[in-house]
């Protein structure tokens, strides 16, 4: 199974490196010509993973038509660009393994739902979990959820991608895997705010727990399974991104907690903090299914420029309730 990777950022490059173990050929599509040239000439990605040598069996291309000829495609572009990239590719039946985390603005569709709309004949799978790209590229131990409603395809993909340090766990709950990855980005911003505002470790731990309750409420309302949300793609990813400055979303939240504006913080970023785009869409999607998500509401207010202390005060002043609600 020849793997194509659509997206030459840090995560796409790291996954290409995983798929290229033992000299397996991998084709990497990148939008940036300098990335294509550097990967082919020096086996490095100077823009997104500059310190990581890449396997020589990775070939880069700037042609979506060329990469579409592979046996399976790992689609690793930001969630808000998924539709445009997939629409530019030949419509076919090549399996699409979605590795972006988010909800499309406007339609409020999960990434997998967007993919099905654009490529209705293509089997869909999702890779999600606690993954910092540079650690995966360095070969450090990593476990992910690989969700697919076709168990045979899921098993073949897991076998193709698994390696000594990269362990996929199969799930048939595609929606659950997607929701965990999307919601945790928003909650990571909130935890970054706690850090930036100096609110303490008690507050961060409480926020992770209550944020997970929000994730669960929304996920169950959308048809996810609770065990998926409590697994690698939900709770596992939540713990990672809510605890480290290596998370783009956490770092954005730290800046907001220090009183900086979202516009200024995002202006110079080459990489995308998906949670900033997902938060307002998630708020709308939660309203659609009647899921109460006060932390998400708070993040939206902060992204719109609200005062940190006022937003935190409003959260703490909410009526007391049962923990299972």
C-alpha positions in Angstrom: 0.0 0.0 0.0 1.7 3.2 -1.2 0.8 6.1 1.1 0.3 9.6 0.0 0.3 12.5 2.4 -1.6 15.6 1.6 -0.1 18.4 3.6 3.6 19.3 4.1 3.4 20.9 7.5 4.9 19.5 10.7 2.2 16.8 11.3 2.0 15.8 7.7 5.8 15.5 7.5 5.9 13.5 10.7 3.3 11.1 9.4 5.2 10.7 6.1 8.2 9.8 8.2 6.2 7.1 10.1 4.8 5.7 6.8 8.3 5.6 5.2 9.8 3.3 7.8 12.0 0.5 6.4 12.3 2.3 3.1 8.6 2.2 2.2 7.9 4.7 -0.6 5.8 7.7 0.5 4.6 10.7 -1.6 4.2 14.0 0.2 2.2 16.8 -1.3 3.2 20.3 0.0 1.8 23.7 -1.0 5.1 25.4 -0.5 7.6 25.0 -3.4 10.5 25.4 -1.0 9.3 22.5 1.0 9.0 20.3 -2.1 12.5 21.2 -3.2 14.1 20.8 0.2 12.5 17.4 0.9 13.7 16.0 -2.4 17.1 17.6 -2.3 18.1 17.4 1.3 15.5 15.1 3.0 14.5 17.8 5.4 11.5 20.2 5.8 13.2 23.5 6.7 9.9 25.4 7.3 8.1 23.0 9.6 10.5 20.4 11.0 13.9 21.9 10.4 15.9 19.7 12.8 14.5 16.3 11.7 16.2 14.2 9.0 13.6 12.5 6.9 13.8 9.0 5.3 15.1 9.0 1.8 12.1 7.1 0.5 9.9 10.2 1.0 9.4 12.0 -2.3 7.7 15.4 -2.4 5.4 16.9 -5.0 3.4 20.0 -5.6 0.8 18.1 -7.7 -2.5 17.0 -6.2 -3.2 14.8 -9.2 0.1 13.0 -8.7 -0.4 12.3 -5.0 -4.0 11.2 -5.7 -2.7 8.2 -7.5 -1.5 6.6 -4.3 -3.3 3.7 -2.7 -4.4 5.6 0.4 -4.1 9.3 1.3 -3.4 10.8 4.7 -5.1 14.2 4.5 -3.2 16.6 6.9 -4.3 20.1 6.0 -6.1 22.6 8.4 -9.7 21.8 8.9 -10.9 25.0 7.3 -9.1 24.2 4.1 -10.1 20.5 3.8 -13.0 21.2 1.4 -11.0 23.3 -1.0 -8.1 20.8 -1.1 -10.3 17.8 -1.5 -12.3 19.6 -4.2 -9.1 20.2 -6.2 -8.3 16.5 -6.2 -9.8 14.0 -8.7 -12.9 12.4 -7.2 -12.4 8.7 -6.7 -12.5 5.8 -4.3 -9.1 6.1 -2.8 -9.3 5.8 1.0 -9.0 9.2 2.8 -7.4 9.1 6.2 -8.3 12.4 7.9 -5.7 13.8 10.3 -7.0 17.3 10.8 -8.9 18.3 13.9 -11.8 20.8 13.7 -15.3 21.6 12.5 -15.9 23.5 9.2 -17.2 27.0 9.7 -20.6 27.7 8.1 -21.6 24.1 7.5 -20.7 23.0 11.1 -19.7 19.7 9.6 -16.9 17.5 11.0 -14.0 16.9 8.7 -15.1 13.4 7.8 -18.6 14.7 6.9 -16.9 17.3 4.6 -14.8 14.5 3.0 -17.9 12.4 2.4 -19.7 15.3 0.7 -16.8 16.0 -1.7 -15.7 12.4 -2.3 -18.8 10.3 -1.7 -17.3 7.1 -3.0 -14.1 7.2 -0.9 -13.8 5.1 2.3 -13.1 7.4 5.3 -10.8 6.9 8.3 -9.5 9.2 11.0 -6.2 9.3 12.9 -6.4 11.3 16.1 -4.7 11.2 19.5 -2.0 12.8 21.7 0.6 13.6 19.1 3.1 16.4 19.0 4.6 16.2 15.5 8.2 16.7 16.5 8.1 13.8 19.0 6.5 11.5 16.4 9.2 12.5 13.8 11.9 11.8 16.4 10.6 8.3 16.8 9.4 8.8 20.4 6.6 6.4 21.6 3.2 7.5 20.4 -0.3 5.9 20.4 -3.3 7.0 18.4 -6.8 6.1 17.6 -7.3 4.9 14.0 -11.1 5.1 13.5 -12.8 3.6 10.4 -16.3 2.1 9.9 -14.7 -0.5 7.6 -12.9 -2.9 9.9 -10.9 -4.6 7.2 -9.6 -1.3 5.8 -8.9 -0.1 9.3 -6.8 -3.2 10.0 -4.8 -2.8 6.8 -4.1 0.9 7.5 -3.1 0.1 11.1 -0.8 -2.6 10.0 0.8 -0.3 7.3 1.4 2.5 9.7 2.3 0.7 12.9 5.9 0.6 13.9 8.1 0.1 17.0 7.2 3.6 18.3 3.9 4.3 16.6 0.9 2.2 17.8 -2.6 2.7 16.3 -5.6 1.4 18.3 -8.5 0.6 16.0 -12.0 2.0 16.6 -15.2 2.0 14.5 -16.3 5.2 16.1 -15.3 7.8 13.5 -17.5 10.6 14.9 -16.1 10.1 18.4 -12.5 10.3 17.2 -13.3 13.5 15.3 -15.2 15.2 18.1 -12.4 14.5 20.7 -9.8 16.1 18.4 -11.9 19.1 17.6 -13.1 19.9 21.1 -9.8 19.5 22.8 -8.2 22.3 20.8 -10.8 24.7 22.2 -10.2 23.5 25.8 -6.4 23.8 25.3 -6.9 27.5 24.7 -8.8 27.7 28.0 -6.0 25.9 29.9 -3.5 28.2 28.3 -5.5 31.2 29.6 -5.3 29.7 33.1 -1.5 29.5 32.8 -1.1 32.9 31.3 -3.3 34.6 33.9 -1.5 32.8 36.8 -4.7 31.1 38.1 -2.9 28.1 39.4 -2.7 24.3 39.0 -6.0 23.7 40.9 -7.8 25.7 38.3 -6.2 24.0 35.4 -7.0 20.5 36.7 -10.6 21.5 37.3 -10.8 23.0 33.8 -9.5 19.8 32.2 -12.1 17.8 34.1 -15.0 20.1 33.4 -13.9 20.5 29.8 -13.9 16.8 29.4 -17.5 16.8 30.7 -18.3 19.3 27.9 -16.6 17.1 25.3 -18.6 14.1 26.5 -22.0 16.0 26.5 -21.4 17.3 23.0 -20.0 14.0 21.7 -22.8 11.9 23.1 -25.4 14.3 21.6 -23.7 13.8 18.2 -23.7 10.0 18.4 -20.2 9.4 19.7 -19.4 6.5 22.1 -18.3 7.4 25.6 -15.3 4.9 25.5 -13.9 6.7 22.5 -14.1 10.1 24.2 -12.4 8.6 27.2 -9.6 7.2 25.0 -6.6 8.4 23.1 -8.5 10.7 20.7 -10.5 12.4 23.5 -9.1 12.4 27.0 -5.6 11.4 26.0 -5.3 14.3 23.5 -7.0 16.7 25.9 -4.4 16.0 28.7 -1.5 16.5 26.3 -2.6 19.7 24.7 -3.8 21.2 28.0 -0.5 20.7 29.7 2.3 21.9 27.4 3.5 25.1 25.7 4.4 22.9 22.7 0.6 23.0 21.9 -0.2 25.9 19.6 -3.6 26.2 21.2 -2.2 26.2 24.7 0.3 28.9 23.7 -2.4 31.0 22.2 -4.4 30.8 25.4 -1.3 31.8 27.4 -1.1 35.0 25.4 -4.8 35.7 25.9 -4.3 35.1 29.6 -1.5 37.7 29.6 -3.9 40.3 28.1 -2.7 40.1 24.5 -5.2 40.1 21.6 -6.0 37.1 19.6 -5.4 39.0 16.4 -1.9 40.0 17.4 -1.1 36.5 18.7 -2.1 34.8 15.5 -0.7 37.4 13.0 2.8 36.0 12.8 2.0 32.3 13.1 3.1 30.0 10.3 1.2 27.2 11.9 -2.5 27.2 12.8 -4.1 27.2 16.2 -7.2 25.3 15.1 -9.0 25.9 18.3 -9.4 29.6 17.5 -11.4 28.8 14.4 -13.2 25.8 15.9 -14.5 27.6 19.1 -17.2 29.8 17.5 -18.3 26.9 15.2 -18.4 24.5 18.2 -20.6 27.0 20.1 -23.1 27.0 17.3 -22.9 23.2 16.9 -23.5 22.7 20.6 -26.5 25.0 20.5 -27.9 22.8 17.6 -27.9 19.7 19.9 -28.7 21.5 23.2 -25.3 20.8 24.8 -24.2 23.2 27.6 -20.6 24.2 27.0 -19.7 27.1 29.3 -15.9 26.7 28.8 -16.3 26.9 25.1 -18.5 30.0 25.5 -15.7 31.5 27.7 -13.1 30.9 25.1 -15.2 32.5 22.4 -15.6 35.6 24.6 -11.8 35.8 25.2 -11.1 35.4 21.5 -13.5 38.4 20.9 -11.4 40.5 23.4 -13.3 40.1 26.7 -11.4 40.7 29.9 -9.9 37.6 31.4 -10.9 38.3 35.0 -14.5 39.1 34.0 -14.8 35.9 32.0 -13.3 33.7 34.8 -15.5 35.4 37.3 -18.6 34.7 35.3 -17.6 31.0 35.0 -17.1 30.8 38.8 -20.4 32.6 39.4 -22.5 30.0 37.5 -25.2 28.3 39.5 -24.1 25.3 41.5 -25.0 22.0 39.9 -24.4 18.3 40.1 -21.1 17.0 38.8 -22.8 14.5 36.4 -24.6 17.4 34.6 
